[in-house]
Amino acid sequence: MPEKHESTVSDQGDTLAERLAWLRRSFPDPETGRPYEVKRISAETGISGSQLYKILSGESPNPGWQHLRALAAFFRVPLDTFDSGEHADSVRAQLATLVELRELKESGVESLSLRGLTPAQAERIRGVVADLRDSNTASNDDA
């Protein structure tokens, strides 16, 4: 499972390289749960490995539209993800929300109901739920 991290628009950065790094962390390879390898991104986008390294490192901060379109398609995000301005900020905020929702789903629905509680309070509630499950299992075994 990918490591959990808070996702906000400010985490996505101001440069193309920072936004791509955020996309790699936030939309990992479903087979490994880890960021896509540069080699795979290169193969699937048609961007040469050397050019992709330049884009990812910030050495090439303004690649052509064909590269941006290929990267947007690879990560399945709108092209506006790489733009600046109010609309692009809105798109990135929606992507950050999507990442948060995915992380909530992966951690279970109970995370929503425990939000805002102290760790001790959340643990007490988990204990009560576990006790209820155990008692329910015992009741079903007696029947």
ABEGO torsion letter per residue (X at the ends): XBBBBBBBAAAAEABAAAAAAAAAAABBBAAAGBBBBAAAAAAAAGBBAAAAAAAAAGABABBBAAAAAAAAAAAGBBAAAABBEAAAAAAAAAAAAAAAAAAAAAAEAAAAAABGBBAAAAAAAAAAAAAAAAAAAAAAAAX
